[in-house]
Amino acid sequence: MSEIEDLEIQLLLEALYQRYHYDFRHYARASIKRRLTQARSQLGFPSISAMQDRVLHDPAMLPRLLGFLTVQVSEMFRDPSYFRALREKVVPHLRTYPSLKVWIAGCSTGEEVYSLAILFREEGLYDRTIFYATDINPEALAAAEAGVYALDRIRKFTENHQKSGGRSSLSDYYTAAYGRAVFDKSLRNRVVFSDHSLVTDAVFAEMHLISCRNVMIYFDRPLQDRAIGLFRESLTRKGFLGLGSKESLRFSAHAAAFSEFAAEEKIYQRREP
């Protein structure tokens, strides 16, 4: 039965790529299997094949399936020590540039986008920065652009912000009403939200900082190398790359192109060419 299910998963991933150009074929198989099993159960299909049949013939099913296949768990200033390291160690270098470009790759529903926008505003860099927030899930991008979060999440966001070395109150940046927190539109004035796939798309700009956290843990090794290669190409000379707490460049084919800048916080700097 397991062999049949593995074949069904392989066929579904190929179908998604051929029909809709979403490529999950090189995501870590154990993670994909877990997510598809959850989708099959919650969407009420008797098998993966039945789910494939539906998604092929009913495009309206695609966003629902993408909700299971893409990572949508985050919080503002997640892992506060990462943002503190950006603030204390990376920002002094970024201050030397007249203009800046920052890429948040795999931005999901936008928590990290607003975290970085607030941090850059507090450090006086916001007005000279363009932020590129990208993801493959259009519904997640729409949520990120809206900047609306459940009010019961704000306490954790606020705690993280303070631990990250925040220079203001997080409440300065949102309005609370009807159980929701709506973040200030001014935080989005310099943000470009865009569809971009680390699996199939190319580099699109020269960046000073790329933050791609807790995305590559879902990729297999060749796909991780492809993504890191993209980041290497996209980073300006001596630009910075931030990864998630469980991610590393140690075994990457591109490891030699980077030096550890803040090792514990998984922040790397592109070496001189």
NORNOR-V865490 format. One record per backbone hydrogen bond with DSSP energy under -1.0 kcal/mol. NH is the residue of the N-H (numbers start at 1). CO is the residue of the C=O. Records with the same first field share a line. If there is no record, write none. Layout:
BEGIN
NH->CO, CO
END
This chain:
BEGIN
5->1
6->2
7->3
8->4
9->5
10->6
11->7
12->8
13->9
14->10
15->11
16->12
17->13
18->14
19->15
20->16
21->17
22->16
27->24
28->218
32->28
33->29
34->30
35->31
36->32
37->33
38->34
39->35
40->36
41->37
42->38
43->39
45->40
51->47
52->48
53->49
54->50
55->51
56->52
57->53
58->54
61->58
62->59
65->61
66->62
67->63
68->65
69->65
70->66
78->75
82->79
84->80
85->81
86->82
87->83
88->84
89->85
90->85
91->86
93->90
94->90
95->91
96->93
97->94
100->128
102->130
103->209
104->132
105->211
106->134
107->134
110->107
114->110
115->111
116->112
117->113
118->114
119->115
120->116
121->117
122->118
123->119
124->121
125->120
126->120
128->125
129->126
130->100
131->190
132->102
133->192
134->104
135->194
141->137
142->138
143->139
144->140
145->141
146->142
147->143
149->181
151->179
153->150
154->151
157->153
158->154
159->155
160->156
161->157
162->158
163->159
164->160
165->162
166->161
172->169
173->170
175->182
177->180
180->177
181->149
182->175
183->147
184->173
187->184
188->185
191->188
192->131
194->133
196->135
201->197
207->234
208->101
209->101
210->240
211->103
212->242
218->215
219->216
220->26
224->220
225->221
226->222
227->223
228->224
229->225
230->226
231->227
232->228
233->229
234->230
235->231
236->207
239->236
240->208
241->268
242->210
243->266
247->244
252->249
255->252
257->254
258->255
259->269
261->267
262->267
266->263
267->262
268->241
269->259
270->239
271->257
END
